[in-house]
Structures are given as C-alpha cells and as structure tokens.
Amino acid sequence: MGRAVIQAAVSAGLHPVPVSFSCAEEFGQTVEVCGKEIKLHGPSGRESILASVVDEYPNLIVVDYTVPDAVNEWI
C-alpha cells in the first residue's frame, strides 16, 4: 500500500521524502519506488530522525502504516 501511495503522490506532482520507518529487521535497507531510493529506519532513534526530517522538509505530510515493532514499546 505504501508503494501505491508514493506512486499516486508522484503522479500528482508531489515529491516524496526519501525516509521511511519500518521494523528492526529492515533497518538500513533502501527500497526504490518511482525511481526514488527511500531509506528504511528501524524503531530505535525514530524521534530524532523524524525531528531532523521535519526540519529539512517543513511542509511534510506523514502517511502512517504502523508496523507493530514501531509502537510495541508504548503499549
């Protein structure tokens, strides 16, 4: 579903931020969608990473498809 949203965003003329959060097992990987490489980050350090992304992209729109690893420690 995330890939479809990125494809729709690119088709609409938007520019996806090349950062995504995923489970710990996918940390450090990159995926390519619509010719853009997107780096995957795990659950650790997510607050500081998100803060730096918001600083760099102040008009950011976040789409959240939360994986359990991303929120389990808050439950």
Jmol script that loads the backbone (N, CA, C; Angstrom):
load data "model"
ATOM      1  N   MET A   1       0.819  -1.188   0.000  1.00  0.00           N
ATOM      2  CA  MET A   1       0.000   0.000   0.000  1.00  0.00           C
ATOM      3  C   MET A   1       0.867   1.257   0.000  1.00  0.00           C
ATOM      4  N   GLY A   2       1.969   1.243   0.731  1.00  0.00           N
ATOM      5  CA  GLY A   2       2.851   2.405   0.759  1.00  0.00           C
ATOM      6  C   GLY A   2       3.387   2.763  -0.612  1.00  0.00           C
ATOM      7  N   ARG A   3       3.748   1.744  -1.384  1.00  0.00           N
ATOM      8  CA  ARG A   3       4.253   1.998  -2.745  1.00  0.00           C
ATOM      9  C   ARG A   3       3.180   2.661  -3.607  1.00  0.00           C
ATOM     10  N   ALA A   4       1.936   2.206  -3.470  1.00  0.00           N
ATOM     11  CA  ALA A   4       0.837   2.784  -4.251  1.00  0.00           C
ATOM     12  C   ALA A   4       0.617   4.256  -3.887  1.00  0.00           C
ATOM     13  N   VAL A   5       0.746   4.582  -2.617  1.00  0.00           N
ATOM     14  CA  VAL A   5       0.593   5.974  -2.179  1.00  0.00           C
ATOM     15  C   VAL A   5       1.716   6.833  -2.752  1.00  0.00           C
ATOM     16  N   ILE A   6       2.937   6.313  -2.735  1.00  0.00           N
ATOM     17  CA  ILE A   6       4.062   7.067  -3.307  1.00  0.00           C
ATOM     18  C   ILE A   6       3.847   7.271  -4.806  1.00  0.00           C
ATOM     19  N   GLN A   7       3.423   6.226  -5.497  1.00  0.00           N
ATOM     20  CA  GLN A   7       3.167   6.349  -6.935  1.00  0.00           C
ATOM     21  C   GLN A   7       2.092   7.394  -7.214  1.00  0.00           C
ATOM     22  N   ALA A   8       1.028   7.403  -6.420  1.00  0.00           N
ATOM     23  CA  ALA A   8      -0.035   8.395  -6.588  1.00  0.00           C
ATOM     24  C   ALA A   8       0.478   9.800  -6.293  1.00  0.00           C
ATOM     25  N   ALA A   9       1.300   9.923  -5.263  1.00  0.00           N
ATOM     26  CA  ALA A   9       1.856  11.238  -4.907  1.00  0.00           C
ATOM     27  C   ALA A   9       2.741  11.770  -6.029  1.00  0.00           C
ATOM     28  N   VAL A  10       3.593  10.916  -6.560  1.00  0.00           N
ATOM     29  CA  VAL A  10       4.470  11.333  -7.662  1.00  0.00           C
ATOM     30  C   VAL A  10       3.631  11.713  -8.881  1.00  0.00           C
ATOM     31  N   SER A  11       2.599  10.942  -9.169  1.00  0.00           N
ATOM     32  CA  SER A  11       1.713  11.252 -10.299  1.00  0.00           C
ATOM     33  C   SER A  11       1.022  12.598 -10.120  1.00  0.00           C
ATOM     34  N   ALA A  12       0.778  12.973  -8.864  1.00  0.00           N
ATOM     35  CA  ALA A  12       0.121  14.250  -8.569  1.00  0.00           C
ATOM     36  C   ALA A  12       1.115  15.409  -8.509  1.00  0.00           C
ATOM     37  N   GLY A  13       2.393  15.119  -8.732  1.00  0.00           N
ATOM     38  CA  GLY A  13       3.396  16.180  -8.736  1.00  0.00           C
ATOM     39  C   GLY A  13       4.043  16.438  -7.388  1.00  0.00           C
ATOM     40  N   LEU A  14       3.784  15.577  -6.405  1.00  0.00           N
ATOM     41  CA  LEU A  14       4.415  15.734  -5.091  1.00  0.00           C
ATOM     42  C   LEU A  14       5.781  15.064  -5.098  1.00  0.00           C
ATOM     43  N   HIS A  15       6.616  15.424  -4.141  1.00  0.00           N
ATOM     44  CA  HIS A  15       7.976  14.905  -4.046  1.00  0.00           C
ATOM     45  C   HIS A  15       8.136  14.148  -2.727  1.00  0.00           C
ATOM     46  N   PRO A  16       8.069  12.816  -2.754  1.00  0.00           N
ATOM     47  CA  PRO A  16       8.193  12.037  -1.519  1.00  0.00           C
ATOM     48  C   PRO A  16       9.535  12.247  -0.823  1.00  0.00           C
ATOM     49  N   VAL A  17       9.484  12.327   0.482  1.00  0.00           N
ATOM     50  CA  VAL A  17      10.699  12.421   1.297  1.00  0.00           C
ATOM     51  C   VAL A  17      11.335  11.035   1.303  1.00  0.00           C
ATOM     52  N   PRO A  18      12.648  10.932   1.093  1.00  0.00           N
ATOM     53  CA  PRO A  18      13.285   9.620   0.958  1.00  0.00           C
ATOM     54  C   PRO A  18      13.589   8.929   2.293  1.00  0.00           C
ATOM     55  N   VAL A  19      12.643   8.968   3.205  1.00  0.00           N
ATOM     56  CA  VAL A  19      12.813   8.375   4.538  1.00  0.00           C
ATOM     57  C   VAL A  19      11.542   7.630   4.896  1.00  0.00           C
ATOM     58  N   SER A  20      11.717   6.437   5.468  1.00  0.00           N
ATOM     59  CA  SER A  20      10.574   5.666   5.940  1.00  0.00           C
ATOM     60  C   SER A  20      10.966   4.913   7.200  1.00  0.00           C
ATOM     61  N   PHE A  21       9.985   4.602   8.024  1.00  0.00           N
ATOM     62  CA  PHE A  21      10.209   3.827   9.238  1.00  0.00           C
ATOM     63  C   PHE A  21       9.630   2.434   9.033  1.00  0.00           C
ATOM     64  N   SER A  22      10.352   1.451   9.534  1.00  0.00           N
ATOM     65  CA  SER A  22       9.928   0.068   9.360  1.00  0.00           C
ATOM     66  C   SER A  22      10.307  -0.730  10.588  1.00  0.00           C
ATOM     67  N   CYS A  23      10.211  -2.044  10.481  1.00  0.00           N
ATOM     68  CA  CYS A  23      10.581  -2.912  11.597  1.00  0.00           C
ATOM     69  C   CYS A  23      12.101  -3.004  11.709  1.00  0.00           C
ATOM     70  N   ALA A  24      12.566  -3.467  12.850  1.00  0.00           N
ATOM     71  CA  ALA A  24      14.003  -3.544  13.120  1.00  0.00           C
ATOM     72  C   ALA A  24      14.741  -4.390  12.086  1.00  0.00           C
ATOM     73  N   GLU A  25      14.109  -5.432  11.587  1.00  0.00           N
ATOM     74  CA  GLU A  25      14.765  -6.314  10.618  1.00  0.00           C
ATOM     75  C   GLU A  25      15.064  -5.632   9.286  1.00  0.00           C
ATOM     76  N   GLU A  26      14.333  -4.579   8.950  1.00  0.00           N
ATOM     77  CA  GLU A  26      14.532  -3.887   7.675  1.00  0.00           C
ATOM     78  C   GLU A  26      15.376  -2.617   7.816  1.00  0.00           C
ATOM     79  N   PHE A  27      15.834  -2.331   9.046  1.00  0.00           N
ATOM     80  CA  PHE A  27      16.658  -1.149   9.322  1.00  0.00           C
ATOM     81  C   PHE A  27      17.856  -1.112   8.377  1.00  0.00           C
ATOM     82  N   GLY A  28      18.114   0.039   7.794  1.00  0.00           N
ATOM     83  CA  GLY A  28      19.280   0.245   6.950  1.00  0.00           C
ATOM     84  C   GLY A  28      19.078  -0.108   5.490  1.00  0.00           C
ATOM     85  N   GLN A  29      17.988  -0.759   5.172  1.00  0.00           N
ATOM     86  CA  GLN A  29      17.735  -1.108   3.778  1.00  0.00           C
ATOM     87  C   GLN A  29      17.238   0.117   3.019  1.00  0.00           C
ATOM     88  N   THR A  30      17.329   0.035   1.711  1.00  0.00           N
ATOM     89  CA  THR A  30      16.712   1.047   0.863  1.00  0.00           C
ATOM     90  C   THR A  30      15.773   0.334  -0.105  1.00  0.00           C
ATOM     91  N   VAL A  31      14.708   1.011  -0.438  1.00  0.00           N
ATOM     92  CA  VAL A  31      13.774   0.494  -1.440  1.00  0.00           C
ATOM     93  C   VAL A  31      13.642   1.545  -2.530  1.00  0.00           C
ATOM     94  N   GLU A  32      13.360   1.101  -3.733  1.00  0.00           N
ATOM     95  CA  GLU A  32      13.192   2.027  -4.830  1.00  0.00           C
ATOM     96  C   GLU A  32      11.727   2.056  -5.247  1.00  0.00           C
ATOM     97  N   VAL A  33      11.179   3.251  -5.295  1.00  0.00           N
ATOM     98  CA  VAL A  33       9.798   3.447  -5.729  1.00  0.00           C
ATOM     99  C   VAL A  33       9.781   4.651  -6.664  1.00  0.00           C
ATOM    100  N   CYS A  34       9.269   4.472  -7.841  1.00  0.00           N
ATOM    101  CA  CYS A  34       9.175   5.559  -8.832  1.00  0.00           C
ATOM    102  C   CYS A  34      10.536   6.208  -9.102  1.00  0.00           C
ATOM    103  N   GLY A  35      11.572   5.397  -9.103  1.00  0.00           N
ATOM    104  CA  GLY A  35      12.915   5.921  -9.370  1.00  0.00           C
ATOM    105  C   GLY A  35      13.548   6.650  -8.207  1.00  0.00           C
ATOM    106  N   LYS A  36      12.930   6.609  -7.048  1.00  0.00           N
ATOM    107  CA  LYS A  36      13.461   7.275  -5.863  1.00  0.00           C
ATOM    108  C   LYS A  36      13.894   6.228  -4.846  1.00  0.00           C
ATOM    109  N   GLU A  37      15.083   6.389  -4.292  1.00  0.00           N
ATOM    110  CA  GLU A  37      15.549   5.476  -3.251  1.00  0.00           C
ATOM    111  C   GLU A  37      15.115   6.014  -1.896  1.00  0.00           C
ATOM    112  N   ILE A  38      14.470   5.146  -1.131  1.00  0.00           N
ATOM    113  CA  ILE A  38      13.944   5.523   0.175  1.00  0.00           C
ATOM    114  C   ILE A  38      14.634   4.676   1.228  1.00  0.00           C
ATOM    115  N   LYS A  39      15.263   5.348   2.190  1.00  0.00           N
ATOM    116  CA  LYS A  39      15.988   4.649   3.254  1.00  0.00           C
ATOM    117  C   LYS A  39      15.027   4.254   4.364  1.00  0.00           C
ATOM    118  N   LEU A  40      15.153   2.990   4.805  1.00  0.00           N
ATOM    119  CA  LEU A  40      14.302   2.484   5.880  1.00  0.00           C
ATOM    120  C   LEU A  40      15.017   2.596   7.217  1.00  0.00           C
ATOM    121  N   HIS A  41      14.317   3.112   8.206  1.00  0.00           N
ATOM    122  CA  HIS A  41      14.838   3.242   9.568  1.00  0.00           C
ATOM    123  C   HIS A  41      14.026   2.343  10.484  1.00  0.00           C
ATOM    124  N   GLY A  42      14.685   1.750  11.458  1.00  0.00           N
ATOM    125  CA  GLY A  42      14.012   0.916  12.436  1.00  0.00           C
ATOM    126  C   GLY A  42      13.423   1.753  13.552  1.00  0.00           C
ATOM    127  N   PRO A  43      12.867   1.083  14.565  1.00  0.00           N
ATOM    128  CA  PRO A  43      12.211   1.801  15.659  1.00  0.00           C
ATOM    129  C   PRO A  43      13.155   2.638  16.530  1.00  0.00           C
ATOM    130  N   SER A  44      14.399   2.230  16.674  1.00  0.00           N
ATOM    131  CA  SER A  44      15.298   2.986  17.553  1.00  0.00           C
ATOM    132  C   SER A  44      15.687   4.304  16.887  1.00  0.00           C
ATOM    133  N   GLY A  45      15.675   5.353  17.655  1.00  0.00           N
ATOM    134  CA  GLY A  45      16.050   6.667  17.165  1.00  0.00           C
ATOM    135  C   GLY A  45      15.007   7.365  16.325  1.00  0.00           C
ATOM    136  N   ARG A  46      13.797   6.830  16.299  1.00  0.00           N
ATOM    137  CA  ARG A  46      12.787   7.393  15.399  1.00  0.00           C
ATOM    138  C   ARG A  46      12.447   8.846  15.706  1.00  0.00           C
ATOM    139  N   GLU A  47      12.437   9.223  16.993  1.00  0.00           N
ATOM    140  CA  GLU A  47      12.080  10.609  17.329  1.00  0.00           C
ATOM    141  C   GLU A  47      13.092  11.599  16.763  1.00  0.00           C
ATOM    142  N   SER A  48      14.375  11.311  16.919  1.00  0.00           N
ATOM    143  CA  SER A  48      15.388  12.241  16.418  1.00  0.00           C
ATOM    144  C   SER A  48      15.425  12.249  14.891  1.00  0.00           C
ATOM    145  N   ILE A  49      15.213  11.096  14.283  1.00  0.00           N
ATOM    146  CA  ILE A  49      15.183  11.041  12.816  1.00  0.00           C
ATOM    147  C   ILE A  49      13.995  11.835  12.293  1.00  0.00           C
ATOM    148  N   LEU A  50      12.823  11.628  12.898  1.00  0.00           N
ATOM    149  CA  LEU A  50      11.647  12.368  12.459  1.00  0.00           C
ATOM    150  C   LEU A  50      11.836  13.873  12.662  1.00  0.00           C
ATOM    151  N   ALA A  51      12.426  14.262  13.771  1.00  0.00           N
ATOM    152  CA  ALA A  51      12.669  15.691  14.025  1.00  0.00           C
ATOM    153  C   ALA A  51      13.578  16.287  12.957  1.00  0.00           C
ATOM    154  N   SER A  52      14.625  15.569  12.562  1.00  0.00           N
ATOM    155  CA  SER A  52      15.524  16.098  11.533  1.00  0.00           C
ATOM    156  C   SER A  52      14.836  16.147  10.169  1.00  0.00           C
ATOM    157  N   VAL A  53      13.955  15.183   9.892  1.00  0.00           N
ATOM    158  CA  VAL A  53      13.219  15.189   8.630  1.00  0.00           C
ATOM    159  C   VAL A  53      12.262  16.377   8.589  1.00  0.00           C
ATOM    160  N   VAL A  54      11.574  16.647   9.696  1.00  0.00           N
ATOM    161  CA  VAL A  54      10.650  17.785   9.757  1.00  0.00           C
ATOM    162  C   VAL A  54      11.422  19.098   9.592  1.00  0.00           C
ATOM    163  N   ASP A  55      12.617  19.181  10.162  1.00  0.00           N
ATOM    164  CA  ASP A  55      13.438  20.381   9.986  1.00  0.00           C
ATOM    165  C   ASP A  55      13.798  20.590   8.519  1.00  0.00           C
ATOM    166  N   GLU A  56      14.131  19.498   7.843  1.00  0.00           N
ATOM    167  CA  GLU A  56      14.546  19.595   6.446  1.00  0.00           C
ATOM    168  C   GLU A  56      13.369  19.767   5.490  1.00  0.00           C
ATOM    169  N   TYR A  57      12.226  19.193   5.838  1.00  0.00           N
ATOM    170  CA  TYR A  57      11.032  19.235   4.993  1.00  0.00           C
ATOM    171  C   TYR A  57       9.858  19.774   5.814  1.00  0.00           C
ATOM    172  N   PRO A  58       9.793  21.089   6.061  1.00  0.00           N
ATOM    173  CA  PRO A  58       8.783  21.642   6.977  1.00  0.00           C
ATOM    174  C   PRO A  58       7.334  21.462   6.510  1.00  0.00           C
ATOM    175  N   ASN A  59       7.091  21.259   5.242  1.00  0.00           N
ATOM    176  CA  ASN A  59       5.724  21.077   4.742  1.00  0.00           C
ATOM    177  C   ASN A  59       5.386  19.594   4.556  1.00  0.00           C
ATOM    178  N   LEU A  60       6.022  18.776   5.327  1.00  0.00           N
ATOM    179  CA  LEU A  60       5.903  17.324   5.265  1.00  0.00           C
ATOM    180  C   LEU A  60       4.480  16.845   5.549  1.00  0.00           C
ATOM    181  N   ILE A  61       4.038  15.865   4.777  1.00  0.00           N
ATOM    182  CA  ILE A  61       2.803  15.139   5.058  1.00  0.00           C
ATOM    183  C   ILE A  61       3.226  13.723   5.412  1.00  0.00           C
ATOM    184  N   VAL A  62       2.787  13.225   6.558  1.00  0.00           N
ATOM    185  CA  VAL A  62       3.165  11.888   7.016  1.00  0.00           C
ATOM    186  C   VAL A  62       2.007  10.932   6.777  1.00  0.00           C
ATOM    187  N   VAL A  63       2.324   9.792   6.167  1.00  0.00           N
ATOM    188  CA  VAL A  63       1.363   8.707   5.997  1.00  0.00           C
ATOM    189  C   VAL A  63       1.841   7.569   6.878  1.00  0.00           C
ATOM    190  N   ASP A  64       0.990   7.103   7.764  1.00  0.00           N
ATOM    191  CA  ASP A  64       1.400   6.128   8.776  1.00  0.00           C
ATOM    192  C   ASP A  64       0.747   4.771   8.545  1.00  0.00           C
ATOM    193  N   TYR A  65       1.568   3.792   8.240  1.00  0.00           N
ATOM    194  CA  TYR A  65       1.155   2.388   8.177  1.00  0.00           C
ATOM    195  C   TYR A  65       1.966   1.677   9.254  1.00  0.00           C
ATOM    196  N   THR A  66       1.620   1.892  10.486  1.00  0.00           N
ATOM    197  CA  THR A  66       2.433   1.445  11.612  1.00  0.00           C
ATOM    198  C   THR A  66       2.593  -0.067  11.647  1.00  0.00           C
ATOM    199  N   VAL A  67       3.845  -0.485  11.755  1.00  0.00           N
ATOM    200  CA  VAL A  67       4.149  -1.898  11.997  1.00  0.00           C
ATOM    201  C   VAL A  67       4.269  -2.079  13.504  1.00  0.00           C
ATOM    202  N   PRO A  68       3.908  -3.242  14.040  1.00  0.00           N
ATOM    203  CA  PRO A  68       3.933  -3.437  15.495  1.00  0.00           C
ATOM    204  C   PRO A  68       5.252  -3.057  16.164  1.00  0.00           C
ATOM    205  N   ASP A  69       6.394  -3.350  15.538  1.00  0.00           N
ATOM    206  CA  ASP A  69       7.689  -3.009  16.141  1.00  0.00           C
ATOM    207  C   ASP A  69       7.840  -1.516  16.398  1.00  0.00           C
ATOM    208  N   ALA A  70       7.143  -0.713  15.621  1.00  0.00           N
ATOM    209  CA  ALA A  70       7.276   0.730  15.756  1.00  0.00           C
ATOM    210  C   ALA A  70       6.592   1.271  17.000  1.00  0.00           C
ATOM    211  N   VAL A  71       5.622   0.541  17.546  1.00  0.00           N
ATOM    212  CA  VAL A  71       4.857   1.070  18.662  1.00  0.00           C
ATOM    213  C   VAL A  71       4.765   0.149  19.875  1.00  0.00           C
ATOM    214  N   ASN A  72       5.211  -1.088  19.776  1.00  0.00           N
ATOM    215  CA  ASN A  72       5.040  -2.055  20.865  1.00  0.00           C
ATOM    216  C   ASN A  72       5.567  -1.558  22.201  1.00  0.00           C
ATOM    217  N   GLU A  73       6.668  -0.840  22.208  1.00  0.00           N
ATOM    218  CA  GLU A  73       7.219  -0.396  23.497  1.00  0.00           C
ATOM    219  C   GLU A  73       6.312   0.613  24.189  1.00  0.00           C
ATOM    220  N   TRP A  74       5.360   1.216  23.474  1.00  0.00           N
ATOM    221  CA  TRP A  74       4.456   2.187  24.095  1.00  0.00           C
ATOM    222  C   TRP A  74       3.204   1.538  24.669  1.00  0.00           C
ATOM    223  N   ILE A  75       3.031   0.241  24.409  1.00  0.00           N
ATOM    224  CA  ILE A  75       1.822  -0.451  24.874  1.00  0.00           C
ATOM    225  C   ILE A  75       2.049  -1.017  26.255  1.00  0.00           C
TER     226      ILE A  75
END
end "model"
wireframe off; spacefill off
backbone 0.3
color backbone group
